[in-house]
Every structure is written in structure tokens, then in C-alpha cells.
Amino acid sequence: MKKLHIKTWQRPLRSLVSLWLGLAIALMTNLPFFNSFFWAAAQPPDPDSKSASELRGVWLTNVDSDVLFSRDKLSQAVQRLKRLNFNTIYPTVWHEGYTLYPSVVAENTFGKAVSPIPEWQGRDMLAEAIELGHEQKLAVIPWFEFGLMSEERAELTRLHPEWLTSRKDGSKVFVYGERGQHRFVWLNPLRPEVQKLLVDLIMEVVTKYNVDGIQIDDHFGMPAELGYDDYTIALYQKEHNGKRPPEDINDPEWTRWRSHFVTDLMVKIFASIKTTKPNCLISLSPNPRAFSYQHYLQDWYRWVDLGFINELIVQVYRSEMAEFVNELESPELREIRKKIPVGIGVLAGLRVQNVAMELIESQVKATRDRNFQGFSFFFYETLGDRDLAFANLLAAPAIRPSKPVSIRKT
């Protein structure tokens, strides 16, 4: 097993230049001076430098929420969040195989510069979010929500069906929704064309807009049941003396081999951003470590270890406090907080699920008690008509974290 593991890592990561450049920058970002400089540069100006440090974010979505559908609604939301002492917004910009801002990359790739939904026509939602957010001294970090996932009928997937990956039986579609109305497919992270698309989209945002960072999440990976498409099988056979991939989707070597390609894509994104705009923050909002790796081949703990992630917000969407606390007390999160700011994703509700304010308050308290550096709520619309409660929860202004936490001894 050891020889096989070494052999796997000895193969090119499809971009050795990007890999070594990424590693070099990662080493730089671990230097105390550079790290301090980077984090200071990454923060938007705040009028109250004496405020406590705490990440207070909220995701802005275009599903079950109309906050992004007009400049007026976005402006009202930003002013409200500032009044409630939030300091960060994560507006979605990549959804169901479309950008939610005018994109030359998207237009050149699949013929649609922006999502065909009427609310996106004739405006640049991302430019509006940045302008309005920065006016209120909020950090604006565009969220590439869908990662490698796309809608089955989107132009991207209809024009490039060869870019998709599949299960052992050849099926590709994942069906979601109460009536099965949402049908999603996954782009294959092993394909150079797919990697180029993701890098180009992210770099378009980084270079064209005055963003404080970018965020990727749990969709930046591939479900473990996928990888049995012809392209992936041929590549695996080429590197394994003609042997086909294991039938067991959770085979350790098969999992490790596929996950390396997701890491390769992360290397390319990191190197591209940091050589172009070094003070652009790279944020990641994954599921907990074991689930991410086993179910989505996302080895984000290694990414943090290599220095590719500047901010981590772990989605801990639990309705039972015991389960929530158990995730917070995982040893890996304690270690990571010594390296980068770590926050917790807290579920404020869903269209089909109400979350009581008492539970939200308890989860925020548990996060603070365990010395995490903040939290982000999913999602804006579910803050609901609870301004007084959130105002009490966020009683005083706070600036975004500027350095890793100093872990208290227990």
C-alpha cells in the first residue's frame, strides 16, 4: 500500500509549475510577517479599530430568497446587516451552471454571459453587491456555490456532455426537491477543460472586481459514487497497468486517486489567485472533514495544511445541540485554528425547516465558548423577522479576524 501511495503522488498533478508555485506561496503565507501583512491587507476598512474580532457572515442566495433580485432589495439587505453588526456577505455568483454576473468566460464557453433568469438581465449583481457592501464597510466575498455541479438542462452541460462524470451504471443525474424537480449533474474534475473553466471563472471575478476574496464550498468536489465515465476509467487504466477502477466506490486507493485531481484544481486556483492578487482571501465552507473526504473526495484538511486556504467556515447544520457540539470539539478543528481563522456555518433555517432562535443562540454561544473566530448564517432570508434577537446576539460591532486564534488551554 505504501508503494502504491507514493506512486500515485509521483504522477504529475497536471500542472507541475502551478503546484510548485502554489507550494512556494504557501510557505510564504506561513511566515509570521507575511501572514500578518496578508491578513491586514485582506480586511476592508473599519471605523472602529477597537472593536472585538469576530467573523459575522451571512450567505445571500437566489433560491427561496429574492435578496439578490434587484439593487433596491440588495441595498436594503446590506443596510440591515450593517445595522445588525454583521461584517461579511457571501453572495452566490455561480449557480446551476450559470454565472449571476455578466461573464465573458461563460459566454465564450457555452454561449450565455449570465443566467437566463429575468432578474439578472441588464444588470451586474456582483458589482452592485461590492459597491453597496463596501459602502457599509462589509467584506464582500463572492460564493461559487455550485462548484463542479451543474443543472442537467443548462447550456454548459448540453453543449459539453463529455465533461460530465457518471456512476458505474452510466447514470449521471442527481434528483433533488420535494417533487424531484431539480436534476443536477457533476463536471469531471479530472478533465483539463473543466479545470480551466473553474480557474477562469474565479480569476475573472478576482481580476475584474474589487472583491475581498472568493469562496468555494462542499460542491467543490465529486460524489464518491462518480468517476466511472470512459475518460476517468481510461486514465486510471493508464496509470494502473490496464487495471479497471474498483467496484467498491469507497476503496481507499480509488478514493485517494480521484481526490488528488480535486486537490490539483485547488492548487491551480490558489497559484492563479496569489500570483495575481496576493491579498485576495481564499475562503472555504465545507462539510466536516470525514464526511467531505468520504462522500465528496474533498481533502480540505490537506489544503489547509499546505496553506491553500485563508479562511475556513465549516458547515455544522445540526438540529441537536449534542451533535453540534461534538463537531465543534473535533481535534482537527482545534489544530486548524492555530493556522487560519476558523468559523462555523450555522443553519438559520430552510424554506421547509424553521430553526428556533433559541437554538441559533445556543449554537452561537457554543461557538464562542470554544474560541472559534466567528460564524456565518445560512441563509439571509431565514433571518426572518427577528432583528431584535439578532441585534442582541451581535450587540456590538466586530471586525473580521486578522490572524489565527490563540487556543486557550482547557
Helices and strands as residue ranges (DSSP letters): H 2-10, H 16-29, H 32-42, E 52-53, E 55-60, H 71-83, E 88-91, E 94-95, E 98-99, H 104-110, G 118-120, H 125-135, E 139-140, E 149-151, H 155-159, G 161-163, E 174-176, E 182-186, H 192-208, E 213-217, H 230-239, H 252-276, E 281-285, H 289-296, H 300-306, E 311-315, H 321-328, H 331-336, E 342-347, E 349-350, E 353-354, H 357-369, E 374-378, G 380-383, H 387-393, E 398-399
